């Protein structure tokens, strides 16, 4: 969430929790409609998997359409919040495609289902690149290839580096347009 630290500093805890809960509920519904499985809530962020724990056909497209729908529904929720004099939440999303290790992991006394691996780390770094680029949704070249041109995108110049990575990546901005092709 963009500017979450500032927002959380300026809101009473009960108001912040109410807004976060409303946001998380909305986001979870959107992701579920598109086959996404919420892995975890991390502060103001959400880690969502497509294709785990079970394979999911056309996962790239479903993840990207979920991102677009989330932005559209957040625009509506933000309008309501704005009318009530509340802070708006502006979400940033990073999507990457690849294989991850998914299963029950953790300490003997506290296990949970999750996914780990390079693909997870890269998705997180891609999400973070939105801040630098002033974008809302970035996808990797692998995810872009899986879309097959079905959604509007804009190629971002090759990123010199994503934090903590040595290899360069080409990123694409997933564009929010009123009438995306179906």
Phi, psi and omega in degrees: 000131182289130176068025186296324180300314178296318180298313184293330177289331186263356182249149170294147184304318182294325178290317179299313180297319179299313181293317178299317180298317179297317178297311181299319178297315179299311182298316181298320177296316180298311182299317181298321179300335183251018176083008179278147178244120178290119178279311180196158170259130184234093184063245178263004183254163179227131173258122184236139180247141170241125180094012173215136012279352179237153178303148180223118179293138176062039185300321181300312181297316181295319178296317181290320178292328175295319179299314180296318179294321178299315178299317180297315180290327177292326176301318179292315180296320178297323177297319177296313180298318180300316179296335179267004180075022182261163176292147175266153174250127177247115185271149173236139187229139173235130182233131178222150182244137177168186181266139178229162173268119181238136179167191181274116183229163175136199178274159181307324182272349181211096180253151174206155176286133178199179176229143178224164177134174183302321182299324179291314179298318181296318178301319178296318179293323178296316177303316180297330180294338176304322182299312181294323186267349181072028181254172179251323182222121176242143177232156179281167177297326178295316178295317178304315180299322180291340178286334179059033177076011184281345179231152181287131179221166174227126180289131175262141178306154180307127180285127179304318175195148168261141185315126176082001182246148181263334182271147179279153179225146170265130178245158177232140173272129175277118188271137176269102177240152186301318185236081176292145174296148181260000000 
